[in-house]
Each structure stands twice: as structure tokens, then as C-alpha cells.
Amino acid sequence: MKNILIPTLLALFVIGACSKDNDEVINTNDTGSQAAQYYFYGTLDDGTEISFEAGKSNFTSTAGYGSSSDGNQTRVEQSFLLTNSSQTRSAGASLSQAFNTNDENCTNFRSMFVTRNYGYGHIDYNTEGASVFYLDANGKYWTTYQGGGAQNDGFFKITSQLNGSYGNGFNGITEAEFECTLYDVLGNWKKLTNGRIRSYSVQCF
């Protein structure tokens, strides 16, 4: 089964032009003492603390888009994440949903992001819902859907959603809280607790 997550992440930095009609004033280069405006936080059961913040250690907030189609429906993945400038460390989340082929547009992409609870799913498995991913210091991907992807005790909830035009094809800012089990391709797993993210989202032009 093909995995589009990695090429999706590598294609995230899309250059685009959108009007600035923002819901808030944002400074992604703030390295002062204020709390980070964009972040991914979580704790792994081996004691690893994940703390990626935009403006620190060359991390930025970004969003991405991936899709696959069977001719009748298009399965869309909208990713939102924190990554460093060399793309050697990252962590984030995505939402997956199927649309009729002619319904693939920004309005429908925005409708994927609402303040509610989501189940876990991914377009590689033809399931709708949320996924969480983490690229560790050794270059290994951990995701909620690899290796079986069971999420018996997991949850994912969008707690805040802002919609607007934020440049570079970003049309939203999403905050979410989650707990989940992350797997590598061999089925090894790590439990992630106290997960929180705030990132640009809704990639479309």
C-alpha cells in the first residue's frame, strides 16, 4: 500500500500569493520570551518530550495537501505541522476525507476543519479522520496509521479554528489536542500523551 505522507511533507513549502485578510496579527519569527504562537508539544512513554516551536531552532509552521483518486471520489489529506528548515525534524497532524471529484475546492477543504472530536484514519487506508505523525532525531517516521494503527485509547479534538487568508496558500489556523499510539513501519509503537498543536492549515489556492 502506498504511503503518501513522506512526499506530502517534502512538498509542503509551496510558494503562492494570497491576499492578507487575517483574523489576527501573527509573527512567526518571534524568538523572545512570549509563548510560541505555533507549536507541537507531546510526551512519549519513553520519556521523550517533543517541543517544536515556530521561531526556535529554525522551526516553522506550515500546511500541506495530498490526494488520491479512483475516478469517482478524491480522497484528500490536509496536513498541518511544525518542521525545521532542513526538514530533518517534524511533527504534526492531518485530516483525511473523501469528496466527489468535482467537489475538490477550498470551501470544502475548510469544512474539514471544525471544532469537534475526530476518529483516527488516513487516506492510505480509505478511512476518514485524523492522523498524527512525528519524525524523530534518527530520521524515523512514527504515525498513527502504520503497523496496524490501533487507537483503542486515543482521541483527537480540534479546539479552535480560525479561517482567513494567511499567505502561501494557508487558509486556516488550527489548534488541537490529542493522545494516540504512534507506530513505525515494523509495528513498533510509542504512546504519545498531552499532545497539542497550533499550526497553519487548510492548504489550497
N, C-alpha and C positions, 0 to 999 in steps of 0.2 A: 504494500500500500504506500502510495507516495506521501511524502511529508513536505508540505509547502511552507512550514514555519520558518525554516532557516533562510530560504530565498526571499521570503517576505521580509524578514528582518534586515537582510542585506540590501533590500531595495527601498528602505524606508525614507531615505533622505531625498525627497522629491523636491525639485525646485519649481515653484509655482508663484503666481501672482493673484492675491485675493485682496479685496478691499478691507480696510481695518474698520470694522463696525463692532467693537468689542463690548462685552458685558462688564469688563473690569480692566484695570491697568495692570500690566504684567511686566516684570523684569526677570528674565530667565538667567541673567548674569550676576545676580546678587550673591556675593560671597561674604557678606557681613554677618552679623550675629542674629539677624532675623531668621525665623523659621523658614525652611525651604518652601517655596510655592509649589514645586513639582518634586515628587519623591516616590520611591518604592521602599517600604520597610517590611521586615518579617524576621521570624526566628525559626531556624531549623532545629530538629530534635537532636542534632549532634552538637548544639551549642553555637553554631554559626549565626551571627547577627548580620542580616542583609540591610544595608543602609545606603541607598543610592539617592543622591540629591542633585538636582539641576544646579549648575554653577559651581559645583565642587568636584575636584578630580576629573575635570573635563566631561562630566555627565550633562546630558541634555534630555529634555522631554521631547518625544516625537510620537508619530502615529503612522500606521501602515495599512495597506489594503491587499488582500489576496482573494482569489475566486477560482472556482472550477464549475464547469457546466456540462450537463448531459443533453443539451439541446432544447430541453423544455424548462428546466429550472437552473438557476445560477446560485450556487452556494457561496456565500460571501463571508469572509473573515475580516473583521476590523480590529486591528491591534493598537494598543496604547501602552507605552513603556518608557523606561529610563535606560539610556545606553551611553557609553563613553565614546569619545571621538574616534577611537580606533576600532570600535565595535567588538572589543575583546571581553567586555563585561556588559551584561544587560539583564533586566528583569521587567516583567510586565504581564499584561493580560490581554485577552481578545474575546470578542463576541462573534458567534457564528450563527447565520440564519440563511434560510433558502428563500429565494424570490423567483417569481416568474421572470423569464429572461428580459422582458420589456420593462420590468419594474426596478431595474438596477439604476438608482439615481440617488442624489444627495438627500432628498426628502425622506426616502425610505431608509437610508443609512442612519439618519438622525433618529428615526423611530426605533432603531435597535437599542438605543441608549435611554433608558428610563430608570427612575429611582424605584427599584424593586429587587426582590431576590431572584437569582438565576440558578438553574441547574447547570451541571458541567457537561460540556460537549465540544465537538470540534468537527470542522468540515471534512477532515480526512476520514472520519468515521460516520459521515452522513447524519450527525447529530447536532441539534441546535443547543446553544447555551454558551457558557463562559469557559475559558481555559486560562491557566496561569503558567508562566514559563520563567526559567532562570538559567542564565549562562554563568557557570561558576569560574573561579580563578584558574582552573585547569582546562578550560575550554569545553567542558561537558555540558550538554543541554539536559535540563530537568524540566519535565512538563507534566501537566495533569492527565494527559491522554496517552502517553507512551506506556508500553509494558503492561497494558490492561486497563489502566486508568481508573480503577475503582475509587470512589469518593464517598465511602459509607458515612463518614462523619464530617464531610466538608460542607461549606456554604460559600456563596458569593453574592454580595449585595452592593449595587450602586447606591451610594448615599447622597450624592449630589451630581447634578448635570447642568452645565452651562452651555448654551448654544450661541454661536456667533461666527464671525469670520476672523480667524487669528493668523492668517498668512500661511504660506507653504501648503495649502490645501487642508489645513486643520480647521474643522468646523465645530469642535466641541472641546470642553474641558471636563474630565470625568474624575470623580472620586469614588473609590470602592473599598470595601473591607471584605476579607476572605480568610478562610482556613482550608487547607487542602493537603493531599498527598502528591508529591512530585516523583516522577519515575524517570530513569534513564532508558536507553533503548534495550538494555538487557533485563529490565524488570526490577532492578534495584530501586529502592524508594527512600524518601525522606519526608517526614511530616513537617509542614510549614504552618506556624500559628502566628497570630497577631499581624496578619497581612494587611497592609494598607497601601494604596496607590493614589496619586493625583497626577494626571498627565493630560497633555493634548490628546485629542481623539477625533473620531469621525473624519477619516481621510477621504476627501472627494473634491472635485473641481467643478 
